[in-house]
Amino acid sequence: MINVTRLNGKPFMINAIYIETIEAFPDTTITLTNGKKYIVKDSIEQVREEIRSFYQSIHVLNMSHLKEEEDR
């Protein structure tokens, strides 16, 4: 699960496994695999970091994968 914030300032959590896309219109819009959309205050970069931390915490990503990604 990742922490994000609604436009009204209320925090909530989304299961990162079900995130299909993240876009900025300019507000950050998270679309899940079931088609449900959430508009959040967090920037795309903040959401990306939350997702990265989530996958690291469940050991789907290891440090070598992150190093390669940062080098690009």
Phi and psi in degrees as a GROMACS rama.xvg file:
@    title "Ramachandran Plot"
@    xaxis  label "Phi"
@    yaxis  label "Psi"
@TYPE xy
-119.604  150.884  ILE-2
-92.3252  129.062  ASN-3
-137.835  171.438  VAL-4
-127.104  128.189  THR-5
-65.5181  163.71  ARG-6
-61.5735  -25.5832  LEU-7
-83.457  3.55076  ASN-8
93.2386  -3.88818  GLY-9
-82.4938  122.841  LYS-10
-76.8352  149.621  PRO-11
-153.956  174.787  PHE-12
-121.035  144.89  MET-13
-124.656  142.009  ILE-14
-75.2187  111.895  ASN-15
-62.9921  -24.8028  ALA-16
-63.0093  -28.987  ILE-17
-95.248  6.7577  TYR-18
-78.263  125.656  ILE-19
-98.3442  -47.8976  GLU-20
-141.582  156.606  THR-21
-132.65  124.834  ILE-22
-135.197  160.678  GLU-23
-120.068  125.661  ALA-24
-123.416  14.3829  PHE-25
-87.4418  -15.3587  PRO-26
-69.1315  147.169  ASP-27
-73.7188  124.287  THR-28
-115.698  123.362  THR-29
-104.933  124.003  ILE-30
-109.494  129.681  THR-31
-91.0732  166.827  LEU-32
-63.3586  -20.5373  THR-33
-88.4143  3.61088  ASN-34
91.2545  -10.3351  GLY-35
-67.6168  137.482  LYS-36
-115.729  143.121  LYS-37
-127.302  131.218  TYR-38
-102.251  126.095  ILE-39
-128.05  158.758  VAL-40
-72.0194  -31.0956  LYS-41
-61.5884  145.114  ASP-42
-74.6751  164.206  SER-43
-57.4404  -40.8876  ILE-44
-62.6232  -40.6882  GLU-45
-65.6046  -42.2681  GLN-46
-65.4571  -42.8668  VAL-47
-58.6032  -42.7514  ARG-48
-65.9753  -39.5098  GLU-49
-60.3647  -44.1388  GLU-50
-64.1061  -44.3086  ILE-51
-60.0531  -44.5867  ARG-52
-63.2924  -40.0324  SER-53
-60.6952  -50.9782  PHE-54
-65.1346  -33.5316  TYR-55
-64.9602  -39.6054  GLN-56
-66.9379  -26.6418  SER-57
-100.851  11.1643  ILE-58
63.1783  31.9711  HIS-59
-84.8707  -33.6076  VAL-60
-110.237  139.373  LEU-61
-115.495  174.625  ASN-62
-62.4539  -32.2288  MET-63
-65.535  -35.9305  SER-64
-64.0933  -41.3719  HIS-65
-67.3361  -38.7991  LEU-66
-61.5025  -44.8066  LYS-67
-62.0469  -40.2733  GLU-68
-65.8644  -40.2904  GLU-69
-69.8662  -28.2357  GLU-70
-73.5073  -18.07  ASP-71
